[in-house]
């Protein structure tokens, strides 16, 4: 397995943690959550920069954004009790399908 995909997983997790902390930062008025946001995004972008050494930028960004959207929407739904209607669930399903298609069928992903 390409180490770029391990780095991509780390970048995605760091970005999801940072994005999740944004709400708790209350517009960067709370220092603890604000620190989590800053560190999380710094870690995320550092690992994304490593990813781009071995994974094409379009593929990396598609996976980054797709998986990030699904995880953030899931956290919002499960932990923050933010409802997802049928259209939102369908859209999330299509995003997952897109990431799967890239991984299974795109020659670009294997670059």
LINGIGI-V337677 format. One record per residue. N is the residue number from 1. PSI is psi in radians with two decimals (none if undefined). NEAR is the number of other ideal C-beta (glycine too) atoms within 12 Angstrom. D_FIRST is the distance of its C-alpha to the first C-alpha in Angstrom with 2 decimals. Layout:
{{N,PSI,NEAR,D_FIRST} {N,PSI,NEAR,D_FIRST}}
//
This chain:
{{1,2.43,12,0.00} {2,2.22,20,3.77} {3,-0.37,15,6.23} {4,-0.62,28,8.43} {5,-0.54,25,7.58} {6,-0.79,17,8.44} {7,-0.65,29,11.38} {8,-0.72,39,12.21} {9,-0.75,27,12.63} {10,-0.76,25,14.82} {11,-0.74,35,16.69} {12,-0.80,35,17.43} {13,-0.76,25,18.72} {14,-0.72,31,20.83} {15,-0.69,37,22.21} {16,-0.72,32,23.12} {17,-0.81,28,24.88} {18,-0.80,30,26.70} {19,-0.69,29,27.75} {20,-0.59,28,28.93} {21,-0.27,28,31.03} {22,-0.77,26,32.72} {23,-0.77,21,35.14} {24,-0.38,24,36.09} {25,-0.28,22,36.72} {26,1.02,14,39.64} {27,0.58,11,39.50} {28,0.51,17,38.51} {29,-0.20,12,41.74} {30,2.14,16,40.15} {31,-0.71,14,38.66} {32,-1.03,15,36.23} {33,-0.59,23,34.27} {34,-0.66,21,34.61} {35,-0.72,18,32.98} {36,-0.74,27,30.03} {37,-0.88,30,29.75} {38,-0.84,21,29.89} {39,-0.74,19,27.44} {40,-0.81,30,25.00} {41,-0.64,26,25.07} {42,-0.81,19,24.91} {43,-0.77,24,21.73} {44,-0.84,31,20.26} {45,-0.54,22,21.21} {46,-0.87,18,20.17} {47,-0.58,29,16.53} {48,-0.64,31,16.78} {49,-0.59,21,18.08} {50,-0.65,23,15.03} {51,-0.74,31,12.81} {52,-0.08,22,15.19} {53,-0.45,17,14.51} {54,-0.24,22,11.34} {55,2.32,34,11.78} {56,2.47,22,15.21} {57,-0.70,20,17.71} {58,-0.74,16,18.86} {59,-0.81,30,15.60} {60,-0.78,35,14.81} {61,-0.65,23,18.43} {62,-0.77,27,18.61} {63,-0.81,37,15.88} {64,-0.93,39,17.39} {65,-0.72,26,20.85} {66,-0.89,29,20.33} {67,-0.69,30,18.63} {68,-0.77,34,21.04} {69,-0.82,28,24.00} {70,-0.77,29,23.25} {71,-0.77,30,22.84} {72,-0.74,31,25.92} {73,-0.67,28,27.97} {74,-0.74,22,27.14} {75,-0.76,25,28.15} {76,-0.73,22,31.26} {77,-0.84,18,32.15} {78,-0.79,14,31.52} {79,-0.64,15,32.56} {80,0.02,17,34.83} {81,0.65,9,36.44} {82,2.10,16,36.03} {83,2.60,13,36.64} {84,2.13,22,34.47} {85,3.14,12,36.54} {86,-0.69,10,35.62} {87,-0.71,11,34.89} {88,-0.74,19,32.47} {89,-0.70,17,30.67} {90,-0.80,13,30.56} {91,-0.75,18,29.20} {92,-0.71,26,26.43} {93,-0.69,19,25.62} {94,-0.63,17,25.49} {95,-0.80,27,23.10} {96,-0.78,23,20.70} {97,-0.70,17,21.25} {98,-0.76,24,20.55} {99,-0.71,30,17.13} {100,-0.75,19,16.32} {101,-0.77,18,17.80} {102,-0.82,29,15.79} {103,-0.68,25,12.43} {104,-0.55,12,13.82} {105,-0.27,14,16.23} {106,2.24,19,15.91} {107,-0.42,11,15.22} {108,-0.64,18,15.15} {109,-0.49,25,11.95} {110,-0.01,17,10.16} {111,none,17,12.14}}
//
